[in-house]
């Protein structure tokens, strides 16, 4: 059964998030649902809240280097999905 959650956020934040979700091919509702599902799976926040943008960038850059170096590569989406 679906339910409705009302939240308060700044209009600019909502509008920017909506643009990001749209570029990813999803609605804002779907994006927020993904976040909530990750909270449930992680039993906490799915990321470490921080105001240190440089630290976040360094962590993501290191993860990207590892993924490129050690991760699997696929030539098609179908190939990637088949590996799931």
PDB file with SEQRES, HELIX, SHEET and CRYST1 records, atoms N, CA, C and O in Angstrom:
SEQRES   1 A   84  UNK UNK UNK UNK UNK UNK UNK UNK UNK UNK UNK UNK UNK          
SEQRES   2 A   84  UNK UNK UNK UNK UNK UNK UNK UNK UNK UNK UNK UNK UNK          
SEQRES   3 A   84  UNK UNK UNK UNK UNK UNK UNK UNK UNK UNK UNK UNK UNK          
SEQRES   4 A   84  UNK UNK UNK UNK UNK UNK UNK UNK UNK UNK UNK UNK UNK          
SEQRES   5 A   84  UNK UNK UNK UNK UNK UNK UNK UNK UNK UNK UNK UNK UNK          
SEQRES   6 A   84  UNK UNK UNK UNK UNK UNK UNK UNK UNK UNK UNK UNK UNK          
SEQRES   7 A   84  UNK UNK UNK UNK UNK UNK                                      
HELIX    1 AA1 UNK A   11  UNK A   23  1                                  13    
HELIX    2 AA2 UNK A   28  UNK A   42  1                                  15    
HELIX    3 AA3 UNK A   53  UNK A   70  1                                  18    
HELIX    4 AA4 UNK A   77  UNK A   82  1                                   6    
CRYST1    1.000    1.000    1.000  90.00  90.00  90.00 P 1           1          
ATOM      1  N   UNK A   1       0.842  -1.178   0.000  1.00  0.00           N  
ATOM      2  CA  UNK A   1       0.000   0.000   0.000  1.00  0.00           C  
ATOM      3  C   UNK A   1       0.890   1.245   0.000  1.00  0.00           C  
ATOM      4  O   UNK A   1       1.816   1.349   0.804  1.00  0.00           O  
ATOM      5  N   UNK A   2       0.612   2.172  -0.887  1.00  0.00           N  
ATOM      6  CA  UNK A   2       1.381   3.409  -0.976  1.00  0.00           C  
ATOM      7  C   UNK A   2       0.900   4.407   0.056  1.00  0.00           C  
ATOM      8  O   UNK A   2      -0.254   4.370   0.484  1.00  0.00           O  
ATOM      9  N   UNK A   3       1.788   5.293   0.449  1.00  0.00           N  
ATOM     10  CA  UNK A   3       1.452   6.362   1.372  1.00  0.00           C  
ATOM     11  C   UNK A   3       2.061   7.654   0.865  1.00  0.00           C  
ATOM     12  O   UNK A   3       2.917   7.635  -0.020  1.00  0.00           O  
ATOM     13  N   UNK A   4       1.634   8.753   1.408  1.00  0.00           N  
ATOM     14  CA  UNK A   4       2.126  10.062   1.003  1.00  0.00           C  
ATOM     15  C   UNK A   4       2.958  10.639   2.145  1.00  0.00           C  
ATOM     16  O   UNK A   4       2.557  10.586   3.308  1.00  0.00           O  
ATOM     17  N   UNK A   5       4.127  11.193   1.796  1.00  0.00           N  
ATOM     18  CA  UNK A   5       4.978  11.879   2.755  1.00  0.00           C  
ATOM     19  C   UNK A   5       5.073  13.332   2.315  1.00  0.00           C  
ATOM     20  O   UNK A   5       5.384  13.615   1.159  1.00  0.00           O  
ATOM     21  N   UNK A   6       4.809  14.238   3.222  1.00  0.00           N  
ATOM     22  CA  UNK A   6       4.978  15.660   2.943  1.00  0.00           C  
ATOM     23  C   UNK A   6       6.256  16.131   3.621  1.00  0.00           C  
ATOM     24  O   UNK A   6       6.457  15.898   4.813  1.00  0.00           O  
ATOM     25  N   UNK A   7       7.120  16.797   2.856  1.00  0.00           N  
ATOM     26  CA  UNK A   7       8.353  17.328   3.427  1.00  0.00           C  
ATOM     27  C   UNK A   7       8.475  18.802   3.074  1.00  0.00           C  
ATOM     28  O   UNK A   7       7.864  19.281   2.119  1.00  0.00           O  
ATOM     29  N   UNK A   8       9.261  19.498   3.849  1.00  0.00           N  
ATOM     30  CA  UNK A   8       9.545  20.899   3.546  1.00  0.00           C  
ATOM     31  C   UNK A   8      10.993  20.989   3.092  1.00  0.00           C  
ATOM     32  O   UNK A   8      11.897  20.465   3.741  1.00  0.00           O  
ATOM     33  N   UNK A   9      11.192  21.649   1.985  1.00  0.00           N  
ATOM     34  CA  UNK A   9      12.537  21.897   1.477  1.00  0.00           C  
ATOM     35  C   UNK A   9      12.506  23.200   0.698  1.00  0.00           C  
ATOM     36  O   UNK A   9      11.439  23.695   0.334  1.00  0.00           O  
ATOM     37  N   UNK A  10      13.656  23.736   0.454  1.00  0.00           N  
ATOM     38  CA  UNK A  10      13.716  24.972  -0.318  1.00  0.00           C  
ATOM     39  C   UNK A  10      13.340  24.686  -1.768  1.00  0.00           C  
ATOM     40  O   UNK A  10      13.680  23.638  -2.318  1.00  0.00           O  
ATOM     41  N   UNK A  11      12.632  25.637  -2.376  1.00  0.00           N  
ATOM     42  CA  UNK A  11      12.192  25.462  -3.753  1.00  0.00           C  
ATOM     43  C   UNK A  11      13.375  25.227  -4.694  1.00  0.00           C  
ATOM     44  O   UNK A  11      13.297  24.387  -5.591  1.00  0.00           O  
ATOM     45  N   UNK A  12      14.468  25.967  -4.493  1.00  0.00           N  
ATOM     46  CA  UNK A  12      15.633  25.819  -5.367  1.00  0.00           C  
ATOM     47  C   UNK A  12      16.219  24.410  -5.274  1.00  0.00           C  
ATOM     48  O   UNK A  12      16.634  23.843  -6.285  1.00  0.00           O  
ATOM     49  N   UNK A  13      16.255  23.844  -4.068  1.00  0.00           N  
ATOM     50  CA  UNK A  13      16.765  22.483  -3.878  1.00  0.00           C  
ATOM     51  C   UNK A  13      15.851  21.494  -4.596  1.00  0.00           C  
ATOM     52  O   UNK A  13      16.325  20.611  -5.311  1.00  0.00           O  
ATOM     53  N   UNK A  14      14.548  21.642  -4.403  1.00  0.00           N  
ATOM     54  CA  UNK A  14      13.601  20.759  -5.079  1.00  0.00           C  
ATOM     55  C   UNK A  14      13.737  20.842  -6.590  1.00  0.00           C  
ATOM     56  O   UNK A  14      13.739  19.818  -7.273  1.00  0.00           O  
ATOM     57  N   UNK A  15      13.852  22.049  -7.112  1.00  0.00           N  
ATOM     58  CA  UNK A  15      13.938  22.228  -8.559  1.00  0.00           C  
ATOM     59  C   UNK A  15      15.220  21.618  -9.124  1.00  0.00           C  
ATOM     60  O   UNK A  15      15.190  20.985 -10.180  1.00  0.00           O  
ATOM     61  N   UNK A  16      16.345  21.803  -8.431  1.00  0.00           N  
ATOM     62  CA  UNK A  16      17.609  21.228  -8.898  1.00  0.00           C  
ATOM     63  C   UNK A  16      17.573  19.700  -8.816  1.00  0.00           C  
ATOM     64  O   UNK A  16      18.046  19.015  -9.722  1.00  0.00           O  
ATOM     65  N   UNK A  17      17.014  19.174  -7.733  1.00  0.00           N  
ATOM     66  CA  UNK A  17      16.906  17.718  -7.600  1.00  0.00           C  
ATOM     67  C   UNK A  17      16.017  17.152  -8.708  1.00  0.00           C  
ATOM     68  O   UNK A  17      16.317  16.102  -9.278  1.00  0.00           O  
ATOM     69  N   UNK A  18      14.943  17.842  -9.002  1.00  0.00           N  
ATOM     70  CA  UNK A  18      14.034  17.394 -10.065  1.00  0.00           C  
ATOM     71  C   UNK A  18      14.774  17.317 -11.406  1.00  0.00           C  
ATOM     72  O   UNK A  18      14.567  16.379 -12.175  1.00  0.00           O  
ATOM     73  N   UNK A  19      15.637  18.305 -11.687  1.00  0.00           N  
ATOM     74  CA  UNK A  19      16.424  18.286 -12.922  1.00  0.00           C  
ATOM     75  C   UNK A  19      17.366  17.082 -12.963  1.00  0.00           C  
ATOM     76  O   UNK A  19      17.494  16.411 -13.988  1.00  0.00           O  
ATOM     77  N   UNK A  20      18.025  16.822 -11.827  1.00  0.00           N  
ATOM     78  CA  UNK A  20      18.960  15.695 -11.758  1.00  0.00           C  
ATOM     79  C   UNK A  20      18.210  14.385 -11.977  1.00  0.00           C  
ATOM     80  O   UNK A  20      18.625  13.555 -12.786  1.00  0.00           O  
ATOM     81  N   UNK A  21      17.112  14.201 -11.259  1.00  0.00           N  
ATOM     82  CA  UNK A  21      16.333  12.970 -11.417  1.00  0.00           C  
ATOM     83  C   UNK A  21      15.829  12.827 -12.849  1.00  0.00           C  
ATOM     84  O   UNK A  21      15.839  11.729 -13.404  1.00  0.00           O  
ATOM     85  N   UNK A  22      15.394  13.916 -13.440  1.00  0.00           N  
ATOM     86  CA  UNK A  22      14.894  13.879 -14.817  1.00  0.00           C  
ATOM     87  C   UNK A  22      15.987  13.432 -15.788  1.00  0.00           C  
ATOM     88  O   UNK A  22      15.725  12.644 -16.697  1.00  0.00           O  
ATOM     89  N   UNK A  23      17.218  13.937 -15.598  1.00  0.00           N  
ATOM     90  CA  UNK A  23      18.337  13.533 -16.449  1.00  0.00           C  
ATOM     91  C   UNK A  23      18.630  12.048 -16.292  1.00  0.00           C  
ATOM     92  O   UNK A  23      19.154  11.409 -17.205  1.00  0.00           O  
ATOM     93  N   UNK A  24      18.287  11.502 -15.125  1.00  0.00           N  
ATOM     94  CA  UNK A  24      18.495  10.078 -14.872  1.00  0.00           C  
ATOM     95  C   UNK A  24      17.293   9.249 -15.321  1.00  0.00           C  
ATOM     96  O   UNK A  24      17.287   8.027 -15.170  1.00  0.00           O  
ATOM     97  N   UNK A  25      16.278   9.912 -15.872  1.00  0.00           N  
ATOM     98  CA  UNK A  25      15.110   9.213 -16.392  1.00  0.00           C  
ATOM     99  C   UNK A  25      14.104   8.808 -15.333  1.00  0.00           C  
ATOM    100  O   UNK A  25      13.380   7.827 -15.505  1.00  0.00           O  
ATOM    101  N   UNK A  26      14.052   9.552 -14.239  1.00  0.00           N  
ATOM    102  CA  UNK A  26      13.105   9.192 -13.180  1.00  0.00           C  
ATOM    103  C   UNK A  26      12.435  10.437 -12.617  1.00  0.00           C  
ATOM    104  O   UNK A  26      12.892  11.563 -12.816  1.00  0.00           O  
ATOM    105  N   UNK A  27      11.355  10.201 -11.919  1.00  0.00           N  
ATOM    106  CA  UNK A  27      10.651  11.290 -11.258  1.00  0.00           C  
ATOM    107  C   UNK A  27      11.322  11.598  -9.923  1.00  0.00           C  
ATOM    108  O   UNK A  27      12.118  10.811  -9.411  1.00  0.00           O  
ATOM    109  N   UNK A  28      10.984  12.748  -9.380  1.00  0.00           N  
ATOM    110  CA  UNK A  28      11.480  13.101  -8.049  1.00  0.00           C  
ATOM    111  C   UNK A  28      11.001  12.081  -7.029  1.00  0.00           C  
ATOM    112  O   UNK A  28      11.756  11.685  -6.140  1.00  0.00           O  
ATOM    113  N   UNK A  29       9.768  11.661  -7.152  1.00  0.00           N  
ATOM    114  CA  UNK A  29       9.216  10.657  -6.241  1.00  0.00           C  
ATOM    115  C   UNK A  29      10.024   9.363  -6.300  1.00  0.00           C  
ATOM    116  O   UNK A  29      10.315   8.767  -5.263  1.00  0.00           O  
ATOM    117  N   UNK A  30      10.388   8.926  -7.502  1.00  0.00           N  
ATOM    118  CA  UNK A  30      11.190   7.702  -7.650  1.00  0.00           C  
ATOM    119  C   UNK A  30      12.567   7.881  -7.022  1.00  0.00           C  
ATOM    120  O   UNK A  30      13.078   6.961  -6.384  1.00  0.00           O  
ATOM    121  N   UNK A  31      13.173   9.053  -7.193  1.00  0.00           N  
ATOM    122  CA  UNK A  31      14.479   9.324  -6.603  1.00  0.00           C  
ATOM    123  C   UNK A  31      14.433   9.313  -5.089  1.00  0.00           C  
ATOM    124  O   UNK A  31      15.318   8.755  -4.441  1.00  0.00           O  
ATOM    125  N   UNK A  32      13.411   9.924  -4.527  1.00  0.00           N  
ATOM    126  CA  UNK A  32      13.268   9.929  -3.070  1.00  0.00           C  
ATOM    127  C   UNK A  32      12.980   8.519  -2.563  1.00  0.00           C  
ATOM    128  O   UNK A  32      13.476   8.127  -1.507  1.00  0.00           O  
ATOM    129  N   UNK A  33      12.188   7.760  -3.303  1.00  0.00           N  
ATOM    130  CA  UNK A  33      11.930   6.365  -2.921  1.00  0.00           C  
ATOM    131  C   UNK A  33      13.210   5.536  -2.944  1.00  0.00           C  
ATOM    132  O   UNK A  33      13.408   4.678  -2.084  1.00  0.00           O  
ATOM    133  N   UNK A  34      14.084   5.787  -3.928  1.00  0.00           N  
ATOM    134  CA  UNK A  34      15.373   5.080  -3.971  1.00  0.00           C  
ATOM    135  C   UNK A  34      16.183   5.402  -2.717  1.00  0.00           C  
ATOM    136  O   UNK A  34      16.778   4.512  -2.110  1.00  0.00           O  
ATOM    137  N   UNK A  35      16.201   6.672  -2.335  1.00  0.00           N  
ATOM    138  CA  UNK A  35      16.924   7.071  -1.133  1.00  0.00           C  
ATOM    139  C   UNK A  35      16.356   6.357   0.092  1.00  0.00           C  
ATOM    140  O   UNK A  35      17.116   5.799   0.883  1.00  0.00           O  
ATOM    141  N   UNK A  36      15.041   6.365   0.258  1.00  0.00           N  
ATOM    142  CA  UNK A  36      14.419   5.730   1.419  1.00  0.00           C  
ATOM    143  C   UNK A  36      14.691   4.231   1.450  1.00  0.00           C  
ATOM    144  O   UNK A  36      14.924   3.664   2.518  1.00  0.00           O  
ATOM    145  N   UNK A  37      14.662   3.587   0.285  1.00  0.00           N  
ATOM    146  CA  UNK A  37      14.968   2.153   0.232  1.00  0.00           C  
ATOM    147  C   UNK A  37      16.409   1.877   0.629  1.00  0.00           C  
ATOM    148  O   UNK A  37      16.685   0.876   1.291  1.00  0.00           O  
ATOM    149  N   UNK A  38      17.344   2.760   0.230  1.00  0.00           N  
ATOM    150  CA  UNK A  38      18.733   2.597   0.633  1.00  0.00           C  
ATOM    151  C   UNK A  38      18.906   2.779   2.140  1.00  0.00           C  
ATOM    152  O   UNK A  38      19.708   2.082   2.761  1.00  0.00           O  
ATOM    153  N   UNK A  39      18.160   3.706   2.724  1.00  0.00           N  
ATOM    154  CA  UNK A  39      18.193   3.887   4.176  1.00  0.00           C  
ATOM    155  C   UNK A  39      17.776   2.598   4.863  1.00  0.00           C  
ATOM    156  O   UNK A  39      18.400   2.176   5.837  1.00  0.00           O  
ATOM    157  N   UNK A  40      16.713   1.970   4.352  1.00  0.00           N  
ATOM    158  CA  UNK A  40      16.243   0.710   4.926  1.00  0.00           C  
ATOM    159  C   UNK A  40      17.298  -0.379   4.761  1.00  0.00           C  
ATOM    160  O   UNK A  40      17.591  -1.094   5.719  1.00  0.00           O  
ATOM    161  N   UNK A  41      17.874  -0.521   3.573  1.00  0.00           N  
ATOM    162  CA  UNK A  41      18.891  -1.551   3.328  1.00  0.00           C  
ATOM    163  C   UNK A  41      20.141  -1.347   4.182  1.00  0.00           C  
ATOM    164  O   UNK A  41      20.699  -2.303   4.721  1.00  0.00           O  
ATOM    165  N   UNK A  42      20.573  -0.095   4.298  1.00  0.00           N  
ATOM    166  CA  UNK A  42      21.797   0.217   5.042  1.00  0.00           C  
ATOM    167  C   UNK A  42      21.549   0.280   6.550  1.00  0.00           C  
ATOM    168  O   UNK A  42      22.487   0.250   7.347  1.00  0.00           O  
ATOM    169  N   UNK A  43      20.267   0.366   6.930  1.00  0.00           N  
ATOM    170  CA  UNK A  43      19.899   0.578   8.335  1.00  0.00           C  
ATOM    171  C   UNK A  43      20.523   1.879   8.858  1.00  0.00           C  
ATOM    172  O   UNK A  43      20.940   1.971  10.012  1.00  0.00           O  
ATOM    173  N   UNK A  44      20.571   2.859   7.988  1.00  0.00           N  
ATOM    174  CA  UNK A  44      21.133   4.167   8.306  1.00  0.00           C  
ATOM    175  C   UNK A  44      21.271   4.980   7.040  1.00  0.00           C  
ATOM    176  O   UNK A  44      20.726   4.622   5.996  1.00  0.00           O  
ATOM    177  N   UNK A  45      21.993   6.063   7.137  1.00  0.00           N  
ATOM    178  CA  UNK A  45      22.192   6.922   5.974  1.00  0.00           C  
ATOM    179  C   UNK A  45      23.039   6.190   4.930  1.00  0.00           C  
ATOM    180  O   UNK A  45      24.032   5.555   5.285  1.00  0.00           O  
ATOM    181  N   UNK A  46      22.667   6.266   3.653  1.00  0.00           N  
ATOM    182  CA  UNK A  46      23.439   5.586   2.608  1.00  0.00           C  
ATOM    183  C   UNK A  46      24.692   6.362   2.188  1.00  0.00           C  
ATOM    184  O   UNK A  46      25.329   6.025   1.190  1.00  0.00           O  
ATOM    185  N   UNK A  47      25.032   7.378   2.936  1.00  0.00           N  
ATOM    186  CA  UNK A  47      26.243   8.158   2.681  1.00  0.00           C  
ATOM    187  C   UNK A  47      26.645   8.814   3.992  1.00  0.00           C  
ATOM    188  O   UNK A  47      25.836   8.926   4.913  1.00  0.00           O  
ATOM    189  N   UNK A  48      27.886   9.242   4.072  1.00  0.00           N  
ATOM    190  CA  UNK A  48      28.378   9.922   5.267  1.00  0.00           C  
ATOM    191  C   UNK A  48      28.129  11.419   5.110  1.00  0.00           C  
ATOM    192  O   UNK A  48      28.760  12.067   4.276  1.00  0.00           O  
ATOM    193  N   UNK A  49      27.217  11.968   5.902  1.00  0.00           N  
ATOM    194  CA  UNK A  49      26.960  13.405   5.788  1.00  0.00           C  
ATOM    195  C   UNK A  49      28.214  14.202   6.150  1.00  0.00           C  
ATOM    196  O   UNK A  49      28.814  13.988   7.204  1.00  0.00           O  
ATOM    197  N   UNK A  50      28.596  15.105   5.279  1.00  0.00           N  
ATOM    198  CA  UNK A  50      29.773  15.937   5.518  1.00  0.00           C  
ATOM    199  C   UNK A  50      29.636  17.229   4.731  1.00  0.00           C  
ATOM    200  O   UNK A  50      28.950  17.283   3.711  1.00  0.00           O  
ATOM    201  N   UNK A  51      30.280  18.238   5.207  1.00  0.00           N  
ATOM    202  CA  UNK A  51      30.299  19.499   4.457  1.00  0.00           C  
ATOM    203  C   UNK A  51      31.635  19.674   3.739  1.00  0.00           C  
ATOM    204  O   UNK A  51      31.891  20.719   3.142  1.00  0.00           O  
ATOM    205  N   UNK A  52      32.488  18.644   3.799  1.00  0.00           N  
ATOM    206  CA  UNK A  52      33.806  18.708   3.182  1.00  0.00           C  
ATOM    207  C   UNK A  52      33.725  18.166   1.753  1.00  0.00           C  
ATOM    208  O   UNK A  52      33.923  16.974   1.519  1.00  0.00           O  
ATOM    209  N   UNK A  53      33.434  19.046   0.814  1.00  0.00           N  
ATOM    210  CA  UNK A  53      33.264  18.642  -0.584  1.00  0.00           C  
ATOM    211  C   UNK A  53      34.533  18.025  -1.160  1.00  0.00           C  
ATOM    212  O   UNK A  53      34.456  17.098  -1.966  1.00  0.00           O  
ATOM    213  N   UNK A  54      35.693  18.525  -0.760  1.00  0.00           N  
ATOM    214  CA  UNK A  54      36.957  17.999  -1.274  1.00  0.00           C  
ATOM    215  C   UNK A  54      37.145  16.544  -0.855  1.00  0.00           C  
ATOM    216  O   UNK A  54      37.601  15.722  -1.650  1.00  0.00           O  
ATOM    217  N   UNK A  55      36.797  16.225   0.386  1.00  0.00           N  
ATOM    218  CA  UNK A  55      36.916  14.855   0.881  1.00  0.00           C  
ATOM    219  C   UNK A  55      36.001  13.911   0.083  1.00  0.00           C  
ATOM    220  O   UNK A  55      36.401  12.800  -0.265  1.00  0.00           O  
ATOM    221  N   UNK A  56      34.796  14.353  -0.196  1.00  0.00           N  
ATOM    222  CA  UNK A  56      33.852  13.553  -0.977  1.00  0.00           C  
ATOM    223  C   UNK A  56      34.413  13.314  -2.375  1.00  0.00           C  
ATOM    224  O   UNK A  56      34.390  12.190  -2.875  1.00  0.00           O  
ATOM    225  N   UNK A  57      34.920  14.382  -3.007  1.00  0.00           N  
ATOM    226  CA  UNK A  57      35.470  14.261  -4.357  1.00  0.00           C  
ATOM    227  C   UNK A  57      36.638  13.282  -4.386  1.00  0.00           C  
ATOM    228  O   UNK A  57      36.730  12.452  -5.292  1.00  0.00           O  
ATOM    229  N   UNK A  58      37.523  13.372  -3.411  1.00  0.00           N  
ATOM    230  CA  UNK A  58      38.673  12.465  -3.355  1.00  0.00           C  
ATOM    231  C   UNK A  58      38.223  11.012  -3.214  1.00  0.00           C  
ATOM    232  O   UNK A  58      38.775  10.118  -3.855  1.00  0.00           O  
ATOM    233  N   UNK A  59      37.221  10.786  -2.374  1.00  0.00           N  
ATOM    234  CA  UNK A  59      36.707   9.425  -2.165  1.00  0.00           C  
ATOM    235  C   UNK A  59      36.095   8.882  -3.457  1.00  0.00           C  
ATOM    236  O   UNK A  59      36.355   7.740  -3.837  1.00  0.00           O  
ATOM    237  N   UNK A  60      35.287   9.695  -4.128  1.00  0.00           N  
ATOM    238  CA  UNK A  60      34.649   9.255  -5.368  1.00  0.00           C  
ATOM    239  C   UNK A  60      35.674   9.040  -6.466  1.00  0.00           C  
ATOM    240  O   UNK A  60      35.573   8.088  -7.240  1.00  0.00           O  
ATOM    241  N   UNK A  61      36.669   9.932  -6.535  1.00  0.00           N  
ATOM    242  CA  UNK A  61      37.716   9.774  -7.542  1.00  0.00           C  
ATOM    243  C   UNK A  61      38.485   8.472  -7.327  1.00  0.00           C  
ATOM    244  O   UNK A  61      38.799   7.765  -8.285  1.00  0.00           O  
ATOM    245  N   UNK A  62      38.787   8.159  -6.067  1.00  0.00           N  
ATOM    246  CA  UNK A  62      39.495   6.913  -5.759  1.00  0.00           C  
ATOM    247  C   UNK A  62      38.637   5.704  -6.123  1.00  0.00           C  
ATOM    248  O   UNK A  62      39.148   4.715  -6.649  1.00  0.00           O  
ATOM    249  N   UNK A  63      37.349   5.780  -5.847  1.00  0.00           N  
ATOM    250  CA  UNK A  63      36.447   4.679  -6.198  1.00  0.00           C  
ATOM    251  C   UNK A  63      36.378   4.508  -7.713  1.00  0.00           C  
ATOM    252  O   UNK A  63      36.325   3.383  -8.211  1.00  0.00           O  
ATOM    253  N   UNK A  64      36.377   5.616  -8.442  1.00  0.00           N  
ATOM    254  CA  UNK A  64      36.337   5.545  -9.907  1.00  0.00           C  
ATOM    255  C   UNK A  64      37.610   4.919 -10.457  1.00  0.00           C  
ATOM    256  O   UNK A  64      37.549   4.113 -11.387  1.00  0.00           O  
ATOM    257  N   UNK A  65      38.757   5.274  -9.900  1.00  0.00           N  
ATOM    258  CA  UNK A  65      40.033   4.695 -10.340  1.00  0.00           C  
ATOM    259  C   UNK A  65      40.018   3.183 -10.094  1.00  0.00           C  
ATOM    260  O   UNK A  65      40.425   2.410 -10.961  1.00  0.00           O  
ATOM    261  N   UNK A  66      39.549   2.761  -8.912  1.00  0.00           N  
ATOM    262  CA  UNK A  66      39.459   1.329  -8.609  1.00  0.00           C  
ATOM    263  C   UNK A  66      38.521   0.614  -9.575  1.00  0.00           C  
ATOM    264  O   UNK A  66      38.820  -0.485 -10.044  1.00  0.00           O  
ATOM    265  N   UNK A  67      37.392   1.240  -9.868  1.00  0.00           N  
ATOM    266  CA  UNK A  67      36.419   0.626 -10.776  1.00  0.00           C  
ATOM    267  C   UNK A  67      37.010   0.465 -12.175  1.00  0.00           C  
ATOM    268  O   UNK A  67      36.812  -0.562 -12.824  1.00  0.00           O  
ATOM    269  N   UNK A  68      37.728   1.472 -12.629  1.00  0.00           N  
ATOM    270  CA  UNK A  68      38.353   1.408 -13.954  1.00  0.00           C  
ATOM    271  C   UNK A  68      39.454   0.349 -13.973  1.00  0.00           C  
ATOM    272  O   UNK A  68      39.596  -0.396 -14.942  1.00  0.00           O  
ATOM    273  N   UNK A  69      40.214   0.293 -12.911  1.00  0.00           N  
ATOM    274  CA  UNK A  69      41.358  -0.612 -12.840  1.00  0.00           C  
ATOM    275  C   UNK A  69      40.932  -2.069 -12.639  1.00  0.00           C  
ATOM    276  O   UNK A  69      41.455  -2.968 -13.297  1.00  0.00           O  
ATOM    277  N   UNK A  70      39.986  -2.296 -11.736  1.00  0.00           N  
ATOM    278  CA  UNK A  70      39.649  -3.666 -11.336  1.00  0.00           C  
ATOM    279  C   UNK A  70      38.235  -4.108 -11.710  1.00  0.00           C  
ATOM    280  O   UNK A  70      37.906  -5.287 -11.580  1.00  0.00           O  
ATOM    281  N   UNK A  71      37.409  -3.193 -12.167  1.00  0.00           N  
ATOM    282  CA  UNK A  71      36.016  -3.525 -12.435  1.00  0.00           C  
ATOM    283  C   UNK A  71      35.826  -4.249 -13.754  1.00  0.00           C  
ATOM    284  O   UNK A  71      36.700  -4.253 -14.622  1.00  0.00           O  
ATOM    285  N   UNK A  72      34.661  -4.859 -13.877  1.00  0.00           N  
ATOM    286  CA  UNK A  72      34.314  -5.527 -15.123  1.00  0.00           C  
ATOM    287  C   UNK A  72      33.928  -4.477 -16.155  1.00  0.00           C  
ATOM    288  O   UNK A  72      33.493  -3.378 -15.814  1.00  0.00           O  
ATOM    289  N   UNK A  73      34.093  -4.834 -17.403  1.00  0.00           N  
ATOM    290  CA  UNK A  73      33.712  -3.933 -18.494  1.00  0.00           C  
ATOM    291  C   UNK A  73      32.725  -4.648 -19.407  1.00  0.00           C  
ATOM    292  O   UNK A  73      32.819  -5.854 -19.636  1.00  0.00           O  
ATOM    293  N   UNK A  74      31.794  -3.887 -19.909  1.00  0.00           N  
ATOM    294  CA  UNK A  74      30.766  -4.427 -20.785  1.00  0.00           C  
ATOM    295  C   UNK A  74      30.668  -3.559 -22.030  1.00  0.00           C  
ATOM    296  O   UNK A  74      30.915  -2.354 -21.983  1.00  0.00           O  
ATOM    297  N   UNK A  75      30.309  -4.181 -23.131  1.00  0.00           N  
ATOM    298  CA  UNK A  75      30.167  -3.418 -24.361  1.00  0.00           C  
ATOM    299  C   UNK A  75      28.725  -3.040 -24.631  1.00  0.00           C  
ATOM    300  O   UNK A  75      28.459  -2.131 -25.417  1.00  0.00           O  
ATOM    301  N   UNK A  76      27.779  -3.734 -23.982  1.00  0.00           N  
ATOM    302  CA  UNK A  76      26.365  -3.404 -24.156  1.00  0.00           C  
ATOM    303  C   UNK A  76      25.661  -3.480 -22.813  1.00  0.00           C  
ATOM    304  O   UNK A  76      26.142  -4.125 -21.882  1.00  0.00           O  
ATOM    305  N   UNK A  77      24.524  -2.820 -22.724  1.00  0.00           N  
ATOM    306  CA  UNK A  77      23.712  -2.876 -21.503  1.00  0.00           C  
ATOM    307  C   UNK A  77      23.204  -4.306 -21.282  1.00  0.00           C  
ATOM    308  O   UNK A  77      23.122  -4.773 -20.146  1.00  0.00           O  
ATOM    309  N   UNK A  78      22.872  -4.977 -22.352  1.00  0.00           N  
ATOM    310  CA  UNK A  78      22.376  -6.349 -22.233  1.00  0.00           C  
ATOM    311  C   UNK A  78      23.432  -7.257 -21.605  1.00  0.00           C  
ATOM    312  O   UNK A  78      23.111  -8.118 -20.787  1.00  0.00           O  
ATOM    313  N   UNK A  79      24.677  -7.063 -21.987  1.00  0.00           N  
ATOM    314  CA  UNK A  79      25.776  -7.831 -21.428  1.00  0.00           C  
ATOM    315  C   UNK A  79      25.920  -7.581 -19.918  1.00  0.00           C  
ATOM    316  O   UNK A  79      26.148  -8.507 -19.140  1.00  0.00           O  
ATOM    317  N   UNK A  80      25.783  -6.331 -19.532  1.00  0.00           N  
ATOM    318  CA  UNK A  80      25.867  -5.974 -18.117  1.00  0.00           C  
ATOM    319  C   UNK A  80      24.709  -6.587 -17.337  1.00  0.00           C  
ATOM    320  O   UNK A  80      24.908  -7.151 -16.261  1.00  0.00           O  
ATOM    321  N   UNK A  81      23.503  -6.475 -17.878  1.00  0.00           N  
ATOM    322  CA  UNK A  81      22.327  -7.047 -17.208  1.00  0.00           C  
ATOM    323  C   UNK A  81      22.419  -8.553 -17.091  1.00  0.00           C  
ATOM    324  O   UNK A  81      21.980  -9.123 -16.092  1.00  0.00           O  
ATOM    325  N   UNK A  82      22.972  -9.197 -18.078  1.00  0.00           N  
ATOM    326  CA  UNK A  82      23.109 -10.661 -18.047  1.00  0.00           C  
ATOM    327  C   UNK A  82      24.044 -11.087 -16.928  1.00  0.00           C  
ATOM    328  O   UNK A  82      23.913 -12.190 -16.397  1.00  0.00           O  
ATOM    329  N   UNK A  83      24.989 -10.221 -16.563  1.00  0.00           N  
ATOM    330  CA  UNK A  83      25.953 -10.541 -15.503  1.00  0.00           C  
ATOM    331  C   UNK A  83      25.376 -10.350 -14.105  1.00  0.00           C  
ATOM    332  O   UNK A  83      25.978 -10.771 -13.118  1.00  0.00           O  
ATOM    333  N   UNK A  84      24.226  -9.725 -14.025  1.00  0.00           N  
ATOM    334  CA  UNK A  84      23.598  -9.530 -12.711  1.00  0.00           C  
ATOM    335  C   UNK A  84      23.107 -10.854 -12.251  1.00  0.00           C  
ATOM    336  O   UNK A  84      22.536 -10.957 -11.165  1.00  0.00           O  
TER     337      UNK A  84                                                      
END                                                                             
